[in-house]
Amino acid sequence: MKYSEYVQHDGLGLARLVAERQVSPADLLALARARLAEINPALNAVIHRMDTIADERAQAPVDGPFAGVPFLIKDLFQDYAGVASGYGNAALKRAGFKPAEHAEITRRFIASGVNIFGKTNTPEFGAKGVTEPEAFGITRNPWHSDHTPGGSSGGSAAAVAAGVVPMAGANDGGGSIRIPAACCGLFGLKPGRARVPGGPERSDLMHGAAVDHVLTRSVRDSAAMLDAIAGYEKGAIVRLHEPEAGYLTAIETPPAPLRIGVLDSSPLDIPLHTEALAALETTTELLESLGHTVERAAPAIDGLQLGRDFLSMWFVQMARQMDDVRARTGAAANEFELDTRAMAHVGRAFSATEYMDAFERWRGYRHALAEFHAEYDLLLTPTLANPPARIGEAATPKWQQIALRPLLRLPSARALIRSGIVEQIARENLKHVPFTQLANLTGVPAMSVPLHMTPQGLPLGSQFVGEPGSEALLLRLAAQLETAAPWFDRLPAVGGR
């Protein structure tokens, strides 16, 4: 098989060729590695190689829907026993931290038959919507190397978009599957809370706001992988019902005409880029041509307050993550990025009652979204407020870095909280991605679908938010959109073809 043939197949297509003995897992692995060698110097998508593990697996009998298909996992929470896990952090990198056991999501990836041969880049602790960690370097967008592939699953998105693998592991605590999908022209489904495992160490991470899945070029790969990884794990807080016939079977039937509410303004009251609105118009016209009803409507939610509450949880999570790394490695303060230290400093200043007040407001967001879904099947929004940012555009300005350093020496950030800093950070940090956090805090599934390209040749996705348990409906709609406006063969020119 030539690379030009390899890239024409999705994961299920490659697995079928393996099953029919038209190609071997070793052949596929060689093609994936050759493509990685071609593009990785420019993109920096993969930061850890797993060559011995992959070579051994390529020679072993393997079962599963994706048997023999090359695959990459994200270097954040998708731990592989005995393989370095850096999480975008200098201290873990310096210490050569290697987890003693697989994450449950990694076990299920392996059981699906994929051949994992590397780990992809991520911002430090997945804390940003771009992938520019100081410890591992910048990851770039295959469509235009001056722009970001998004984050925090930016390395996975870059590798899939560049044709290294048909799909790769990703996770999403505030948009980290949907944001890079939108930036790189991929399909990205964030499953609902507890749909897939997070254990053994991180079950119900961030109260269930964070969840694992994959970034894919085809909808059917996403559906088939969800069939493979979904399901109850020991110790999970809930046991969810799965579709009787499975997600892959579900997408064979298009959805009945849907009533879809569209939000065409930022929840933070910040003007949207004209291309974000253009992407929404492209999507709306396609939906209407397929018989769906699209109306301007949105849940009654204070978007700025939701942003504050999301960041309150996020800052506390950064503090816990830093404490965990210090306990494992004895890390010094300078082994964490300045922005991470600032987030953790603010997180430590929240009182328990303040944190619980924010968490209690999540119930209100769930109720408001449920009221919306009583009238509308889905919510449609832009995935991003702007086209993919330029590299470095989201970095903290030098003057702010200088101002932050003395504040981090203060024993507490209480004064910062009283000053309204959280609101300021919410507006600044979420202005480019104000739409994705809603699905995380409410625990519902959501997806980004790649239906628009800017005149500059950059992808820009549209987000759909469903009600609890609506993964099958989202996938069915995505498959219908994919058939009507195919994107699989739309590939960037990076590295040549």
WODATA-V137306 format. One line per field, one symbol per residue. phi: phi as a letter, one per 30 degrees, with the letter a starting at -180 (. if undefined). psi: psi as a letter, one per 30 degrees, with the letter a starting at -180 (. if undefined). burial: 1 if it has 9 or more other C-alpha atoms within 8 Angstrom, else 0. A space follows every 50 residues. Layout:
phi = ???
psi = ???
burial = ???
This chain:
phi = .cdddeddcdddddddddddidacedddddddddddddcdedchdccbcb ddedddddccdbcjdceiddabcddaicdbeicebchicddddddiebdd bdddddedeeddjdcdbabcdadehidbdbcbdddbjdccdddaddcddi adddddddddddidbdaadabbcakdcddddddciccbccddeidbdbdd dbdhehhidcbcabcbccddddddddedcdkdbejddbbcdceecjddde ddcdddeccbccccbddchceddedddddddeddddeddcjdcbbdaadd bddddddddddeddddddddddddddddbiddedcbdeddddddddeddd ddddddeddddeddddddddddddcbdbccbddbdbdeddeiddddeedd ddddeddddddbcedddddidddddedddcddbdcddedddcicdabccd cbbdedicdadcccccdeiceddedddeddddddbebeddbdceiib
psi = klefeeffkaeeeeeeeeeggflleeeeeeeeeeeeeefeeefhekfklh eeeeeeefflkkllfhkgkklklkhjfikkkgkkjfggkeeeeefhkjlf lkleeeeeeefffljkglklllljggflglihkefflkklkffjfflkga lfheeeeeeeefgelfllklljfggfeeeeeefghlkjkjllkgellfaf fhkhkhggfkllblklfleeeeeeeeeefllklkflfljkklkefleeee ffjlllkljkkkjglkfghkkkkefeeeeeeeeeeeeefgglkkkjllki kjeeeeeeeeeeeeeeeeeeeeeeeeeefhkleggkleeeeeeeeeeffk leeeeeeeeefeeeeeeeeeeefffkelkklkelfllkllkfegkkleee eeeeeeeffkflgeeeeffgeeeeeeeefgefiffffeeeefgllllkki fkklfggkljlkkkkalkggeeeeeeeeeeeeeeikfegjklgkfl.
burial = 00000110111101101100001111111011101100110011111001 00111011000010111111111111011110111111111110011110 01111111111111111111111111111111110101111111101111 11111111111111111111111111111111111111111111111110 00111101111111111111111111111111000100000000011101 10011001111111011100011011111101110111000111000100 00010111111111111111110011001010001111011111111111 00001001101110110111111001111111111111111000000000 10011001000111011000111011100110111111111111111111 11110001111111111011110111111111000010000001000
